[in-house]
Amino acid sequence: MKLDFRLSAAAIALAAGVGSTAAYATDGYFMNGYGASQTALAGAGVAYSQDAMAITLNPAGLVHVDDQTVAGVAVFMPFRSYEASAGGMVDPGSHSSGNNWFPVPDFAWTKHLGPDTVLGVGVYGNGGMDTRYTNPVFGGGVTGVDLNQAFMSVSLSQRFGQFSVGVAPVLAMQIFNARGLEGFKGMSVSGDNVTGGATDFSFSYGGGVRAGVEYDVTPALRVAVAGTSRMYMTNFERYKGLFAGGGNFDIPATVTAGISYNVRPNITVMADYKHIFYSDVASIANPSTNQAPFGSSNGPGFGWHDINVYKFGVDWRYNPLWTLRAGYSYNDSPLDKRDIMMHILTPATVQHHITGGVKYRWSDNMDVEFSAMYAPEKSFSGDAPAAFGGQHIDVRMYEVEALAGIVYHWNGRRELEPLK
């Protein structure tokens, strides 16, 4: 138990230290999945918990997980660009964003307190929105935004026969930086707090709660629902002249429902539906064309809509040593043509995600996992407001992600079986 605790503490420190370097834009700006197993299934599995990373999706599923530690790292590569016609505020021509490689760690740990009671801990990065154009997009030099989010969660899960429930309070931290937005200073309630330099990062803290329920309809069929509340965050004081509400940038709520079914004893298929409530947060959802000044209670935002996400996965336990996984997800676009200027900073255009991965049982105690994700290029076009020149603007992005991780089973519960 001493070794168990020490490894857990070390992994928490590592993930907390590195997790804030991520930058994501998949389901809007939420990750497609957390950890190698979820990512291989395109984030599906609210009713199919495989390891301790279930704390990030449905803590009720941890009742199916043994005492274990999961640790991994992803390399995420978003490739973003825009093209603008001449004759307006936006720097014309074709330009690509830098900052295309991001290491993202994940960690989770579970411990049984009794036959049907499980304690869990998870530390993980959600990433956020990130762009860095070396050209003066809005006339102010190097231009972009960098929003990173990291979470720590502690959960308690309990099984009651075929029914299980889990609750996981979540602590959150955000870091934000904006550059090259000098052109908007005169449109703000606090012009000195609209944009900054390379080192002008602002921090925000807060939290919420994640909870879920799961029901085993039959030994082969399972259904589940889980959700995360809106996370109420302190304001970004350094950018109180940019975000609506004096720098407010709460994290939207989500809800997910899903089903898993064993079509054969060694093959499980799953389907999830997820809804993200971007419209509840003014700084994310308010149209950028709002007439109120930046930073005011009804000030301009990024103009994002709520989105629906549909996820499908297949888990094939090919033999006692190898598990093969594949997945696909599709999300609505959160973007609106009227806000095309702001979408240069937050080009969350991708909608299709194709994923796959493998797990190899290395020993009685350890599994190693690998997964990958590809989101094909998607463009989004619109015209800037007439007051800014009415330029035609096209933003586009595609994504690649590769992950590697381990699962260490503290009690060696699962025994290796001979190949058949």
RODO-2510 file (C-alpha; in nm, 4 decimals, decimal comma):
residues 420
     n   res          X          Y          Z
     1     m     0,0000     0,0000     0,0000
     2     k     0,2945     0,2350     0,0605
     3     l     0,4252     0,1804    -0,2923
     4     d     0,0736     0,2215    -0,4260
     5     f     0,0341     0,5607    -0,2587
     6     r     0,3788     0,6873    -0,3541
     7     l     0,3345     0,6037    -0,7221
     8     s    -0,0069     0,7682    -0,7182
     9     a     0,1298     1,0859    -0,5623
    10     a     0,4167     1,1008    -0,8098
    11     a     0,1853     1,0585    -1,1060
    12     i    -0,0447     1,3332    -0,9749
    13     a     0,2486     1,5708    -0,9513
    14     l     0,3676     1,4827    -1,3019
    15     a     0,0260     1,5229    -1,4616
    16     a    -0,0448     1,8482    -1,2790
    17     g     0,2885     1,9882    -1,3883
    18     v     0,2601     1,8981    -1,7568
    19     g    -0,1146     1,8861    -1,8151
    20     s    -0,1473     2,2606    -1,8574
    21     t     0,0586     2,2550    -2,1777
    22     a    -0,2168     2,0916    -2,3835
    23     a    -0,4213     2,2509    -2,6577
    24     y    -0,7305     2,0809    -2,7957
    25     a    -1,0151     2,1510    -3,0337
    26     t    -1,2065     1,8286    -3,0975
    27     d    -1,5633     1,8245    -2,9567
    28     g    -1,5507     2,2024    -2,9807
    29     y    -1,2687     2,2420    -2,7313
    30     f    -1,3306     1,9276    -2,5243
    31     m    -1,1143     1,6215    -2,5749
    32     n    -1,2474     1,3399    -2,7879
    33     g    -1,1429     1,0933    -2,5161
    34     y    -0,9191     1,0695    -2,2094
    35     g    -0,6425     0,8110    -2,2075
    36     a    -0,5451     0,5490    -2,4631
    37     s    -0,8485     0,3217    -2,4266
    38     q    -1,1116     0,5966    -2,4549
    39     t    -0,9340     0,7658    -2,7431
    40     a    -0,9128     0,4376    -2,9357
    41     l    -1,2932     0,4149    -2,9067
    42     a    -1,3475     0,7788    -3,0181
    43     g    -1,4475     0,8687    -2,6634
    44     a    -1,7361     0,6205    -2,6509
    45     g    -1,7895     0,4057    -2,3430
    46     v    -2,0091     0,5841    -2,0876
    47     a    -2,1640     0,2373    -2,0396
    48     y    -1,8386     0,0445    -2,0859
    49     s    -1,5715     0,1253    -1,8292
    50     q    -1,2393    -0,0447    -1,8980
    51     d    -0,9947     0,1240    -1,6628
    52     a    -0,9510     0,3953    -1,4015
    53     m    -0,9811     0,6725    -1,6636
    54     a    -1,3570     0,6070    -1,6460
    55     i    -1,3504     0,8765    -1,3766
    56     t    -1,3355     1,1294    -1,6623
    57     l    -1,6494     0,9947    -1,8300
    58     n    -1,8720     0,8040    -1,5859
    59     p    -1,7485     0,7444    -1,2299
    60     a    -2,0247     0,4868    -1,1759
    61     g    -1,8307     0,2505    -1,4048
    62     l    -1,5353     0,2315    -1,1673
    63     v    -1,7142    -0,0520    -0,9843
    64     h    -1,6031    -0,2739    -1,2742
    65     v    -1,2360    -0,1735    -1,2400
    66     d    -0,9801    -0,3461    -1,0175
    67     d    -0,7162    -0,1730    -0,8028
    68     q    -0,4967    -0,0097    -1,0645
    69     t    -0,2977     0,2888    -1,1818
    70     v    -0,3291     0,4221    -1,5362
    71     a    -0,0687     0,6601    -1,6763
    72     g    -0,0055     0,7759    -2,0292
    73     v     0,0927     1,0577    -2,2578
    74     a    -0,0509     1,1824    -2,5843
    75     v     0,1069     1,3865    -2,8593
    76     f    -0,1640     1,6059    -3,0082
    77     m    -0,1124     1,7847    -3,3396
    78     p    -0,3729     2,0380    -3,4580
    79     f    -0,2954     2,2107    -3,7893
    80     r    -0,4838     2,5416    -3,8293
    81     s    -0,4891     2,8079    -4,0995
    82     y    -0,6971     3,0882    -4,2471
    83     e    -0,7305     3,2717    -4,5786
    84     a    -0,8733     3,6225    -4,6111
    85     s    -0,9483     3,8462    -4,9056
    86     a    -0,8106     4,2005    -4,9188
    87     g    -0,9791     4,5210    -4,8084
    88     g    -1,0496     4,4975    -4,4373
    89     m    -0,9162     4,4743    -4,0817
    90     v    -0,7884     4,1152    -4,1171
    91     d    -0,4400     4,0649    -4,2631
    92     p    -0,5138     3,9222    -4,6126
    93     g    -0,3666     3,6145    -4,7755
    94     s    -0,3108     3,2577    -4,6547
    95     h    -0,1554     3,2039    -4,3119
    96     s    -0,0950     2,9039    -4,0869
    97     s    -0,0806     2,8865    -3,7097
    98     g     0,2280     2,7581    -3,5308
    99     n     0,2325     2,5609    -3,2033
   100     n     0,1334     2,2323    -3,3644
   101     w     0,2771     1,9783    -3,1161
   102     f     0,1472     1,9310    -2,7621
   103     p     0,2372     1,6598    -2,5057
   104     v    -0,0599     1,5736    -2,2834
   105     p    -0,0303     1,3357    -1,9849
   106     d    -0,3139     1,1501    -1,8131
   107     f    -0,3295     0,9684    -1,4803
   108     a    -0,5926     0,7785    -1,2797
   109     w    -0,5922     0,5471    -0,9784
   110     t    -0,8544     0,3230    -0,8175
   111     k    -0,8750     0,1427    -0,4834
   112     h    -1,1517    -0,0879    -0,3599
   113     l    -1,2770     0,0073    -0,0141
   114     g    -1,5059    -0,2960    -0,0156
   115     p    -1,6487    -0,5494    -0,2620
   116     d    -1,8832    -0,2908    -0,4143
   117     t    -1,7213     0,0415    -0,3175
   118     v    -1,4399     0,2066    -0,5147
   119     l    -1,2356     0,5205    -0,4529
   120     g    -1,0848     0,6890    -0,7578
   121     v    -0,8457     0,9748    -0,8339
   122     g    -0,7842     1,1320    -1,1733
   123     v    -0,5651     1,4159    -1,3026
   124     y    -0,5969     1,5133    -1,6674
   125     g    -0,5862     1,8043    -1,9109
   126     n    -0,8818     1,9201    -2,1160
   127     g    -0,6669     2,1515    -2,3198
   128     g    -0,8639     2,4363    -2,4696
   129     m    -0,8135     2,6673    -2,7650
   130     d    -0,4761     2,7587    -2,9098
   131     t    -0,3541     2,9563    -3,2100
   132     r    -0,0349     3,1472    -3,2860
   133     y    -0,0065     3,3372    -3,6132
   134     t     0,3247     3,5120    -3,6724
   135     n     0,1558     3,7649    -3,9017
   136     p    -0,0429     4,0628    -3,7647
   137     v    -0,3923     3,9154    -3,8119
   138     f    -0,5628     4,2236    -3,6657
   139     g    -0,2735     4,4640    -3,7130
   140     g    -0,1067     4,4011    -3,3770
   141     g     0,1894     4,1720    -3,4493
   142     v     0,2014     3,8039    -3,3467
   143     t    -0,1612     3,7040    -3,2905
   144     g    -0,3346     3,4198    -3,1084
   145     v    -0,4923     3,2848    -2,7947
   146     d    -0,3820     3,0100    -2,5606
   147     l    -0,6425     2,8565    -2,3286
   148     n    -0,5377     2,5507    -2,1269
   149     q    -0,7416     2,3597    -1,8701
   150     a    -0,6351     2,1007    -1,6133
   151     f    -0,8540     1,9006    -1,3736
   152     m    -0,8197     1,6905    -1,0613
   153     s    -1,1066     1,4684    -0,9535
   154     v    -1,1729     1,2352    -0,6590
   155     s    -1,4618     0,9924    -0,6937
   156     l    -1,6629     0,7447    -0,4897
   157     s    -1,8537     0,4686    -0,6673
   158     q    -2,1010     0,2193    -0,5229
   159     r    -2,2745    -0,0858    -0,6685
   160     f    -2,6227    -0,1971    -0,5640
   161     g    -2,6796    -0,5276    -0,7440
   162     q    -2,7284    -0,4469    -1,1136
   163     f    -2,7250    -0,0727    -1,0471
   164     s    -2,4207     0,1469    -0,9769
   165     v    -2,3701     0,5160    -0,9055
   166     g    -2,0646     0,7390    -0,8869
   167     v    -1,9951     1,0975    -0,7808
   168     a    -1,6741     1,2878    -0,8532
   169     p    -1,6151     1,6476    -0,7404
   170     v    -1,3800     1,8220    -0,9827
   171     l    -1,1243     2,0958    -0,9176
   172     a    -1,0237     2,2965    -1,2251
   173     m    -0,7513     2,5405    -1,3240
   174     q    -0,7327     2,7510    -1,6398
   175     i    -0,4505     2,9513    -1,7939
   176     f    -0,5136     3,2071    -2,0684
   177     n    -0,3020     3,4312    -2,2868
   178     a    -0,3992     3,6583    -2,5771
   179     r    -0,1717     3,8465    -2,8170
   180     g    -0,2171     4,0775    -3,1124
   181     l    -0,5653     4,2047    -3,0233
   182     e    -0,4710     4,5723    -2,9936
   183     g    -0,7273     4,6577    -3,2602
   184     f    -1,0094     4,5816    -3,0142
   185     k    -0,8879     4,8009    -2,7258
   186     g    -1,1110     5,0908    -2,8232
   187     m    -1,4166     4,8632    -2,8165
   188     s    -1,3681     4,7497    -2,4542
   189     v    -1,4755     4,8645    -2,1088
   190     s    -1,1112     4,8111    -2,0061
   191     g    -0,8822     4,8624    -2,3018
   192     d    -0,5680     4,7859    -2,1017
   193     n    -0,6995     4,4336    -2,0316
   194     v    -0,7825     4,3111    -2,3816
   195     t    -0,4500     4,1759    -2,5017
   196     g    -0,1048     4,1030    -2,3659
   197     g     0,2428     3,9872    -2,4513
   198     a     0,4068     3,6461    -2,4658
   199     t     0,4316     3,6227    -2,0856
   200     d     0,0993     3,7824    -1,9898
   201     f    -0,0767     3,4690    -1,8679
   202     s    -0,3813     3,4900    -1,6433
   203     f    -0,4988     3,2161    -1,4075
   204     s    -0,8489     3,1067    -1,3110
   205     y    -0,9637     2,8503    -1,0540
   206     g    -1,2900     2,6782    -0,9715
   207     g    -1,4763     2,3507    -0,9961
   208     g    -1,7921     2,1502    -1,0315
   209     v    -1,9079     1,7922    -1,0034
   210     r    -1,9356     1,4886    -1,2308
   211     a    -2,1861     1,2104    -1,1551
   212     g    -2,3186     0,9043    -1,3319
   213     v    -2,5451     0,6028    -1,3073
   214     e    -2,5215     0,2659    -1,4776
   215     y    -2,7570    -0,0302    -1,5060
   216     d    -2,6783    -0,3864    -1,6135
   217     v    -2,9951    -0,4787    -1,8036
   218     t    -2,8563    -0,8256    -1,8767
   219     p    -2,5055    -0,9722    -1,8449
   220     a    -2,4466    -0,8592    -2,2059
   221     l    -2,6351    -0,5263    -2,2123
   222     r    -2,5548    -0,2127    -2,0109
   223     v    -2,6961     0,1410    -2,0222
   224     a    -2,5649     0,4550    -1,8523
   225     v    -2,6052     0,8304    -1,8146
   226     a    -2,3413     1,0701    -1,6821
   227     g    -2,2961     1,4441    -1,6683
   228     t    -2,0641     1,7179    -1,5543
   229     s    -2,2035     2,0377    -1,4086
   230     r    -2,1009     2,3817    -1,5232
   231     m    -1,7694     2,4596    -1,3582
   232     y    -1,7779     2,8017    -1,1977
   233     m    -1,4409     2,9719    -1,2325
   234     t    -1,2797     3,2881    -1,1006
   235     n    -1,2400     3,5624    -1,3601
   236     f    -0,9337     3,6174    -1,5772
   237     e    -0,8409     3,9535    -1,4249
   238     r    -0,5704     4,0215    -1,6817
   239     y    -0,8319     3,9865    -1,9593
   240     k    -1,1360     4,1437    -1,7955
   241     g    -1,1591     4,3795    -2,0932
   242     l    -1,1860     4,0894    -2,3398
   243     f    -1,4241     3,8289    -2,1959
   244     a    -1,7879     3,9077    -2,1219
   245     g    -1,8673     3,9617    -1,7565
   246     g    -1,5334     4,1174    -1,6671
   247     g    -1,3143     3,8213    -1,7579
   248     n    -1,5526     3,5356    -1,6801
   249     f    -1,4837     3,2067    -1,8599
   250     d    -1,6735     2,9239    -1,6890
   251     i    -1,6433     2,5695    -1,8267
   252     p    -1,9672     2,4453    -1,9908
   253     a    -2,1732     2,1554    -1,8604
   254     t    -2,1999     1,8262    -2,0508
   255     v    -2,4310     1,5251    -2,0422
   256     t    -2,3728     1,1833    -2,2006
   257     a    -2,5982     0,8798    -2,2428
   258     g    -2,4939     0,5495    -2,3900
   259     i    -2,5279     0,1775    -2,4328
   260     s    -2,2867    -0,1144    -2,4616
   261     y    -2,3638    -0,4648    -2,5821
   262     n    -2,1587    -0,7837    -2,6046
   263     v    -2,2416    -0,9138    -2,9508
   264     r    -2,0083    -1,2029    -2,8648
   265     p    -1,8349    -1,2864    -2,5356
   266     n    -1,5167    -1,1202    -2,6654
   267     i    -1,6650    -0,8348    -2,8751
   268     t    -1,8366    -0,5291    -2,7286
   269     v    -1,9986    -0,2526    -2,9317
   270     m    -2,1027     0,0809    -2,7835
   271     a    -2,2776     0,4019    -2,8808
   272     d    -2,2898     0,7333    -2,6925
   273     y    -2,4738     1,0611    -2,7321
   274     k    -2,3196     1,3727    -2,5770
   275     h    -2,4462     1,7297    -2,5482
   276     i    -2,2209     2,0250    -2,4619
   277     f    -2,3872     2,3408    -2,3274
   278     y    -2,1623     2,6098    -2,4751
   279     s    -2,4562     2,8530    -2,4854
   280     d    -2,4612     2,8774    -2,1039
   281     v    -2,1306     3,0685    -2,0933
   282     a    -2,1585     3,4232    -2,2307
   283     s    -1,7904     3,4659    -2,3173
   284     i    -1,8098     3,1529    -2,5349
   285     a    -2,1598     3,1875    -2,6783
   286     n    -2,2307     3,5594    -2,7205
   287     p    -2,2160     3,6700    -3,0845
   288     s    -1,9022     3,8633    -3,1666
   289     t    -2,1322     4,1176    -3,3338
   290     n    -2,2943     4,2214    -3,0025
   291     q    -2,2996     4,6005    -2,9782
   292     a    -2,2024     4,6044    -2,6094
   293     p    -1,8322     4,6679    -2,5354
   294     f    -1,5877     4,3807    -2,4852
   295     g    -1,5720     4,2862    -2,1177
   296     s    -1,9248     4,4059    -2,0348
   297     s    -2,1917     4,1695    -1,9026
   298     n    -2,3337     4,1197    -2,2530
   299     g    -2,0090     4,1804    -2,4370
   300     p    -1,9004     3,9988    -2,7523
   301     g    -1,7897     3,6359    -2,7339
   302     f    -1,6789     3,3668    -2,9767
   303     g    -2,0326     3,2940    -3,0973
   304     w    -2,0300     2,9186    -3,0309
   305     h    -2,3506     2,7119    -3,0230
   306     d    -2,4368     2,4035    -2,8184
   307     i    -2,3306     2,0877    -2,9982
   308     n    -2,4388     1,7249    -3,0140
   309     v    -2,1729     1,4547    -3,0383
   310     y    -2,2287     1,0970    -3,1570
   311     k    -1,9689     0,8334    -3,0686
   312     f    -1,9335     0,4674    -3,1678
   313     g    -1,6742     0,2120    -3,0610
   314     v    -1,5837    -0,1563    -3,0930
   315     d    -1,3682    -0,3454    -2,8409
   316     w    -1,2455    -0,6869    -2,9654
   317     r    -1,0617    -0,9055    -2,7142
   318     y    -0,8851    -1,0928    -2,9920
   319     n    -0,7024    -1,3383    -2,7639
   320     p    -0,5816    -1,3460    -2,4013
   321     l    -0,2954    -1,1102    -2,4846
   322     w    -0,4284    -0,8672    -2,7450
   323     t    -0,7276    -0,6328    -2,7504
   324     l    -0,8098    -0,4399    -3,0695
   325     r    -1,0186    -0,1219    -3,0669
   326     a    -1,1718     0,1141    -3,3206
   327     g    -1,4080     0,4098    -3,3109
   328     y    -1,5734     0,6973    -3,4916
   329     s    -1,7333     1,0181    -3,3684
   330     y    -1,9156     1,3086    -3,5280
   331     n    -1,9993     1,6438    -3,3720
   332     d    -2,2108     1,9376    -3,4834
   333     s    -2,0188     2,2530    -3,5657
   334     p    -2,0245     2,5119    -3,2845
   335     l    -1,9354     2,7923    -3,5284
   336     d    -2,1476     3,0656    -3,6896
   337     k    -2,0629     3,2556    -4,0095
   338     r    -2,1327     3,5923    -3,8484
   339     d    -1,8396     3,5304    -3,6099
   340     i    -1,5855     3,4299    -3,8745
   341     m    -1,3304     3,6918    -3,7595
   342     m    -1,3190     3,5438    -3,4084
   343     h    -1,3032     3,1907    -3,5514
   344     i    -0,9572     3,2738    -3,6845
   345     l    -0,8537     3,2565    -3,3178
   346     t    -1,0649     2,9490    -3,2387
   347     p    -1,1002     2,7433    -3,5599
   348     a    -1,2871     2,4437    -3,4159
   349     t    -1,3863     2,3226    -3,7609
   350     v    -1,3282     1,9460    -3,7430
   351     q    -1,6351     1,7256    -3,7125
   352     h    -1,5286     1,3690    -3,8014
   353     h    -1,2877     1,1643    -3,5852
   354     i    -1,1510     0,8228    -3,6863
   355     t    -0,9720     0,6278    -3,4137
   356     g    -0,8075     0,2956    -3,3369
   357     g    -0,5776     0,1275    -3,0893
   358     v    -0,4445    -0,1864    -2,9245
   359     k    -0,3829    -0,3159    -2,5740
   360     y    -0,1227    -0,5809    -2,4968
   361     r    -0,1174    -0,7783    -2,1722
   362     w     0,2519    -0,7497    -2,0839
   363     s     0,2396    -0,9460    -1,7577
   364     d     0,0092    -1,0533    -1,4770
   365     n     0,0183    -0,6954    -1,3497
   366     m     0,0719    -0,4711    -1,6498
   367     d    -0,0962    -0,3809    -1,9788
   368     v     0,0494    -0,1472    -2,2404
   369     e    -0,1780     0,0505    -2,4697
   370     f    -0,1483     0,2531    -2,7894
   371     s    -0,4074     0,4545    -2,9776
   372     a    -0,4348     0,7133    -3,2533
   373     m    -0,6895     0,9642    -3,3825
   374     y    -0,7266     1,1417    -3,7161
   375     a    -0,9723     1,4251    -3,7781
   376     p    -0,9869     1,5074    -4,1521
   377     e    -0,9501     1,8681    -4,2635
   378     k    -1,2654     2,0754    -4,2506
   379     s    -1,3072     2,4368    -4,3581
   380     f    -1,5572     2,7009    -4,2506
   381     s    -1,6244     3,0249    -4,4398
   382     g    -1,8010     3,3543    -4,3866
   383     d    -1,7806     3,7302    -4,4352
   384     a    -1,6527     3,9733    -4,1740
   385     p    -1,8980     4,2427    -4,0561
   386     a    -1,9217     4,5411    -4,2884
   387     a    -1,7805     4,7664    -4,0149
   388     f    -1,4535     4,5690    -4,0358
   389     g    -1,4351     4,5625    -4,4154
   390     g    -1,6594     4,2690    -4,5053
   391     q    -1,3708     4,0431    -4,6109
   392     h    -1,4375     3,6848    -4,7097
   393     i    -1,2579     3,4565    -4,4637
   394     d    -1,2005     3,0818    -4,4692
   395     v    -1,0678     2,8976    -4,1617
   396     r    -0,9621     2,5332    -4,1660
   397     m    -0,8065     2,2665    -3,9465
   398     y    -0,7176     1,8989    -3,9285
   399     e    -0,5841     1,6973    -3,6326
   400     v    -0,3649     1,3988    -3,5580
   401     e    -0,3121     1,2395    -3,2166
   402     a    -0,1039     0,9454    -3,0898
   403     l    -0,1119     0,8065    -2,7353
   404     a     0,0788     0,5494    -2,5305
   405     g     0,0046     0,4328    -2,1788
   406     i     0,0231     0,1609    -1,9174
   407     v    -0,2273     0,0042    -1,6803
   408     y    -0,0754    -0,1452    -1,3646
   409     h    -0,2973    -0,3868    -1,1691
   410     w    -0,1832    -0,3738    -0,8074
   411     n    -0,3236    -0,7107    -0,7041
   412     g    -0,2598    -0,8901    -1,0322
   413     r    -0,6253    -0,9849    -1,0442
   414     r    -0,6294    -1,0906    -1,4070
   415     e    -0,4279    -1,4012    -1,4815
   416     l    -0,2560    -1,4568    -1,8147
   417     e    -0,4166    -1,7290    -2,0219
   418     p    -0,2381    -1,9437    -2,2824
   419     l    -0,2922    -1,8479    -2,6461
   420     k    -0,5553    -2,0575    -2,8223
***
